C-alpha cells in the first residue's frame, strides 16, 4: 500500500442482495476484522438499508454503518430521520446517512413516483428533515449526513448542507474536480469499483455487465460525458470507459488507482469489490484481504 493510500480512511461498499442475512452478517464481521472503517450498503430493489444496517450493527462493535444512498423519493423526510436516528442510537452513533435522488429509471419507471426537480426536491427535503420533531432517546451525536453528488450543483449543495459528498461511478479526475467545487473542508467519500484479476477479457466482461445497469440512468450518463467518455464509449463498453471506472489487475495496479483518488482529494475511499464471476452478486474475499487497512505493506 502506498503512503498516499495509507493516509486515506478506507471503507467497503456492497450491494449484498444475493447474500442471505447470515452471509451479510459474516461479511460485516469480516470487513471489521480486516480494519475497514465503514460498510456502505446501497439501495435499489432489495432490502431496506436501515433494517439491514441495524442487523449489521448488532454483530459488529466499531464498524461505521452507511447508506450509499438512501433514496429520498422512497421515504418521507420524517421517516428518513426516524430510521437514521434509530440505527445511530442503537449502535452508539455508528451511522452515516447517505442521501440521494436516485434516478428516474428507479423512481418513475419502477416505483411509479414523480421524478421532478431533483435538486430543488432534495433541498426542500433537507429543510423538512431539519425541522422534523424527534422525541425518542437521541443518538449520542447527530447523524453524519452526506449527499450522493456527481454534478456541480449537487456538489455545491453537499458542501452547503451536509458533511460531504458521495460520488459513485467516477474517476480520479472527477475526484479532483469535485474537490475543487466543495472546497478543502468538506468530506469527499469516493466509491471505486475494484476487480482483482489480471485477465483483461474477464475484467472487461465483468465491468461491462455491472456498468450496463447504471448506463440507463441519465445522471450517470451525463456525468460520464463530462468526464470525457462518449456515448459510443458508454454504449459499446469501450476499454477506455471500462478501465476508467473499474480498477482491475494485481494489488499494485488497484492500489495505484486508489492513490490517484487520494492525491486528487478524496477523504474516504469506499472500495467496491466486484467478484470476477458474479460481478456485484458476491464479494471477493481475496480483494478484501489484499486491500485491507490492517494488512502490512
Beta strands, then each sheet from edge to edge (+ up, - down):
strand 1: 9-14
strand 2: 38-41
strand 3: 64-67
strand 4: 70-71
strand 5: 95-100
strand 6: 144-147
strand 7: 164-165
strand 8: 187-196
strand 9: 246-249
strand 10: 268-273
sheet 1: 4+ 5+ 3+ 2+ 1+ 10+ 8+ 7+ 6+
sheet 2: 4+ 5+ 3+ 2+ 1+ 10+ 8+ 9+
end
